[in-house]
Amino acid sequence: MPDLVNNKVNSYQKQKNKNEMKKQVISFALMIFFTLIAFIIVGTGSMEKMFAVPVLFILAVVQVGFQFYYFMHLKDKDHEMPAVMIYGGVWAALLTIAGLGVITWW
């Protein structure tokens, strides 16, 4: 009987790991796709600079989201403290950039 339970647990864990790996591969492929789009926008000069910069910024923010959510495992349980530290670092970086921007253009 315990062997049957262990097989079910192992089967469940294998399926869970397979699904997680599939999500990570899809996320990685999307990030490569977004990077290629950014290189095409910059390399071909197909967009005016006024439109290209916001599009590139949006692509970068989406890629950062994928990195945090999938590759840094912020979606998993028991990762609250690393999430707090990462989001705190992002907040500090944004405040620093805003402060430097105000000082520069004031």
Backbone torsions as a table, in degrees:
resi	resn	phi	psi	omega
1	MET	NA	-46.3	179.1
2	PRO	-61.4	-30.4	179.5
3	ASP	-66.0	-38.2	177.7
4	LEU	-64.1	-40.8	178.6
5	VAL	-65.6	-43.2	178.7
6	ASN	-62.6	-39.0	178.3
7	ASN	-64.8	-39.6	178.1
8	LYS	-65.9	-41.7	179.4
9	VAL	-65.5	-44.7	178.7
10	ASN	-63.9	-40.2	178.2
11	SER	-63.4	-43.4	178.3
12	TYR	-63.0	-44.1	-179.0
13	GLN	-65.7	-39.2	178.0
14	LYS	-63.0	-43.8	179.0
15	GLN	-64.7	-40.7	178.1
16	LYS	-62.7	-44.9	178.3
17	ASN	-63.9	-38.6	179.0
18	LYS	-63.5	-44.7	178.3
19	ASN	-63.9	-40.1	178.2
20	GLU	-63.5	-43.1	179.8
21	MET	-65.5	-38.1	178.6
22	LYS	-63.0	-42.6	178.3
23	LYS	-63.3	-39.1	179.9
24	GLN	-68.7	-38.6	178.8
25	VAL	-66.9	-41.7	177.5
26	ILE	-63.2	-42.9	178.1
27	SER	-61.8	-43.6	178.6
28	PHE	-62.1	-43.0	179.1
29	ALA	-63.0	-40.5	177.7
30	LEU	-64.2	-39.4	178.9
31	MET	-65.9	-39.4	176.0
32	ILE	-63.1	-42.6	178.3
33	PHE	-60.6	-45.8	178.4
34	PHE	-63.3	-36.9	177.2
35	THR	-64.8	-42.5	177.7
36	LEU	-62.9	-40.3	176.6
37	ILE	-60.3	-44.0	179.8
38	ALA	-62.9	-43.4	178.8
39	PHE	-64.2	-39.1	178.8
40	ILE	-65.7	-42.3	178.8
41	ILE	-60.7	-45.4	-177.4
42	VAL	-75.3	-43.0	-175.3
43	GLY	-67.9	-39.5	-177.6
44	THR	-87.0	-20.9	-176.8
45	GLY	65.3	30.3	-175.3
46	SER	-73.3	-15.0	179.0
47	MET	-117.9	150.4	172.3
48	GLU	-67.7	154.0	-177.9
49	LYS	-59.3	-34.3	-178.2
50	MET	-63.5	-31.8	179.2
51	PHE	-94.9	-29.5	-175.9
52	ALA	-68.9	-40.9	-176.6
53	VAL	-62.6	-47.9	177.3
54	PRO	-63.7	-37.3	178.7
55	VAL	-64.0	-44.0	178.7
56	LEU	-64.2	-38.7	178.5
57	PHE	-64.6	-42.5	178.3
58	ILE	-63.4	-43.5	177.2
59	LEU	-60.3	-40.0	179.6
60	ALA	-66.3	-41.7	179.6
61	VAL	-64.8	-39.9	177.8
62	VAL	-63.7	-41.7	178.9
63	GLN	-65.2	-38.4	176.3
64	VAL	-63.3	-40.1	176.7
65	GLY	-60.6	-44.5	176.3
66	PHE	-61.0	-42.8	-179.7
67	GLN	-60.6	-48.6	-179.0
68	PHE	-64.3	-48.3	-171.2
69	TYR	-70.4	-46.2	-174.5
70	TYR	-96.0	-49.7	-171.2
71	PHE	-86.2	-19.6	174.8
72	MET	-103.8	5.9	172.1
73	HIS	57.8	34.8	179.7
74	LEU	-72.9	-10.5	177.4
75	LYS	-81.9	-15.2	-175.6
76	ASP	-82.4	158.0	176.0
77	LYS	-68.9	160.0	177.3
78	ASP	63.1	25.8	174.5
79	HIS	-118.7	30.4	-177.4
80	GLU	-69.2	-43.4	-177.4
81	MET	-66.4	-46.2	174.6
82	PRO	-60.1	-36.4	178.8
83	ALA	-64.1	-42.4	178.2
84	VAL	-60.9	-43.0	179.9
85	MET	-65.1	-43.1	-179.6
86	ILE	-66.2	-47.5	180.0
87	TYR	-66.1	-32.9	174.2
88	GLY	-64.7	-39.8	176.7
89	GLY	-65.8	-39.7	177.0
90	VAL	-64.1	-43.2	178.8
91	TRP	-62.0	-43.6	178.9
92	ALA	-63.9	-39.4	178.7
93	ALA	-64.9	-42.8	178.9
94	LEU	-64.4	-40.5	177.1
95	LEU	-64.4	-39.4	179.0
96	THR	-64.5	-44.9	179.4
97	ILE	-64.0	-42.0	178.5
98	ALA	-63.8	-43.4	178.4
99	GLY	-62.6	-44.3	177.8
100	LEU	-65.1	-35.7	177.0
101	GLY	-65.4	-40.9	179.2
102	VAL	-66.2	-44.0	179.8
103	ILE	-63.4	-39.8	-176.2
104	THR	-69.9	-42.6	-173.2
105	TRP	-101.9	7.5	179.7
106	TRP	-76.4	NA	NA
